């Protein structure tokens, strides 16, 4: 690939998935399987089929702007799914204050439909993934999520996503930003210079 600098990857995650971040388990420190970074900020959830409200959780990661964020002493769910305070682009750890009564999982719900791929001059080099439960349109814009579209991708339900992008990538002079319309597109990775 010509002119490749330091290529990085972020994911677009959208929709509701109660175990997208951590599968169900009773470990005091949840075993994380998808920690980000995500292009579009997420609402993180904790889900339990029984009463874990006597336990608190510390959630550590990054906020919508990529700054460090911690939510301490978040009350565990009682046979429900609870939304952790704030929005997140990355999760570093989720730790319980004590023994977990029954399985807890961490997931996401209703992520934002906009986000930042990279805030400075960059090139999108590639992307891959699978469409979600319905059609969507992915817009990659220059300068902001309302800027001019430099790359637009129509995605059908459950369609494999691997568009051809020329060797030099798509240049975003003022930063690459994301906007989506339609329904869930889960697990799309975007590779960019960063």
Long-range contacts (C-beta under 8 A, 24 or more apart in sequence): 1-125, 1-167, 2-167, 2-168, 3-123, 3-167, 3-168, 3-169, 4-125, 4-193, 5-193, 6-193, 6-194, 7-125, 7-191, 7-192, 7-193, 7-194, 8-118, 8-191, 8-192, 8-193, 8-194, 9-189, 9-190, 9-191, 9-192, 10-36, 10-37, 10-38, 10-39, 10-117, 10-189, 10-190, 10-192, 11-36, 11-37, 11-38, 11-39, 11-129, 11-187, 11-188, 11-189, 11-190, 12-38, 12-39, 12-40, 12-115, 12-129, 12-138, 12-178, 12-180, 12-185, 12-187, 12-188, 12-189, 12-190, 13-38, 13-40, 13-42, 13-108, 13-111, 13-186, 13-187, 14-40, 14-111, 14-113, 14-132, 14-180, 14-184, 14-185, 14-186, 15-108, 15-109, 15-110, 15-111, 15-132, 15-133, 15-183, 15-184, 15-185, 15-186, 16-107, 16-108, 16-109, 16-110, 17-107, 17-108, 17-109, 17-186, 18-45, 18-47, 18-81, 18-105, 18-107, 19-47, 19-105, 19-106, 19-107, 20-106, 20-107, 20-108, 20-186, 21-91, 21-94, 21-105, 21-106, 21-107, 21-108, 22-94, 22-104, 22-105, 22-106, 22-107, 23-105, 24-103, 24-104, 24-105, 25-100, 25-103, 25-104, 25-105, 26-99, 26-100, 26-101, 26-102, 26-103, 26-104, 27-100, 28-95, 28-96, 28-98, 28-99, 28-100, 29-93, 29-94, 29-95, 29-96, 30-93, 30-94, 30-95, 30-96, 30-104, 30-105, 30-106, 32-91, 32-93, 32-94, 32-106, 35-61, 35-90, 35-91, 35-92, 36-61, 36-62, 36-88, 36-89, 36-90, 36-91, 37-62, 37-66, 37-89, 37-90, 38-88, 38-89, 38-90, 38-111, 38-115, 39-89, 39-115, 39-116, 39-117, 39-178, 39-190, 40-111, 40-112, 40-113, 40-114, 40-115, 40-178, 40-180, 41-87, 41-88, 41-89, 41-111, 41-112, 41-115, 42-87, 42-88, 42-89, 42-108, 42-109, 42-111, 42-112, 43-83, 43-84, 43-87, 43-88, 43-108, 43-109, 43-110, 43-111, 44-83, 44-84, 44-88, 44-91, 44-106, 44-107, 44-108, 45-81, 45-82, 45-83, 45-84, 45-106, 45-107, 45-108, 45-109, 46-74, 46-76, 46-77, 46-81, 46-82, 46-84, 46-94, 46-104, 46-105, 46-106, 47-77, 47-80, 47-81, 47-82, 47-104, 47-105, 47-106, 47-107, 48-76, 48-77, 48-78, 48-79, 48-80, 48-101, 48-102, 48-103, 48-104, 48-105, 49-79, 49-102, 49-103, 50-78, 50-79, 50-101, 50-102, 51-78, 51-79, 51-101, 52-76, 52-77, 52-78, 52-100, 52-101, 52-102, 52-104, 53-77, 53-78, 54-98, 54-101, 55-96, 55-97, 55-98, 55-99, 55-100, 55-101, 56-96, 56-97, 57-84, 57-94, 57-95, 57-96, 57-97, 58-93, 58-94, 58-95, 58-97, 59-84, 59-88, 59-91, 59-93, 59-94, 60-91, 60-92, 60-93, 60-94, 60-95, 61-88, 61-89, 61-90, 61-91, 61-92, 61-93, 62-88, 62-89, 62-90, 62-92, 63-87, 63-88, 63-89, 64-88, 64-89, 64-112, 66-90, 73-97, 76-100, 76-104, 77-104, 81-107, 81-109, 83-109, 87-112, 89-115, 113-179, 113-180, 113-181, 114-145, 114-177, 114-178, 114-179, 114-180, 115-145, 115-177, 115-178, 116-145, 116-175, 116-176, 116-177, 116-178, 117-172, 117-175, 117-176, 117-177, 117-178, 117-190, 117-192, 118-172, 118-175, 118-176, 118-192, 118-193, 118-194, 119-175, 120-175, 121-171, 121-172, 121-173, 121-174, 121-175, 122-171, 122-172, 122-175, 122-176, 122-192, 122-193, 122-194, 123-168, 123-169, 123-170, 123-171, 123-172, 123-192, 123-193, 124-151, 124-165, 124-169, 124-170, 124-172, 124-176, 124-190, 124-191, 124-192, 125-165, 125-169, 125-191, 125-192, 125-193, 126-162, 126-165, 126-169, 126-190, 126-191, 127-153, 127-161, 127-162, 127-163, 127-165, 127-188, 127-189, 127-190, 127-191, 128-160, 128-161, 128-162, 128-188, 128-189, 129-160, 129-161, 129-185, 129-186, 129-187, 129-188, 129-189, 130-158, 130-159, 130-160, 130-161, 130-186, 130-187, 130-188, 131-155, 131-156, 131-157, 131-158, 131-159, 131-160, 131-161, 131-185, 132-157, 132-158, 132-183, 132-184, 132-185, 132-186, 133-157, 133-158, 133-183, 133-184, 134-182, 134-183, 134-184, 135-182, 135-183, 136-180, 136-181, 136-182, 136-183, 136-184, 136-185, 137-180, 137-181, 137-182, 138-178, 138-179, 138-180, 138-185, 138-188, 139-178, 139-179, 139-180, 139-181, 140-170, 140-172, 140-176, 140-177, 140-178, 140-190, 141-176, 141-177, 141-178, 141-179, 142-172, 142-173, 142-174, 142-175, 142-176, 142-177, 143-172, 143-173, 143-174, 143-175, 143-177, 144-175, 144-177, 145-177, 145-178, 145-179, 146-179, 147-174, 147-177, 150-176, 155-182, 155-185, 161-185, 161-188, 169-193
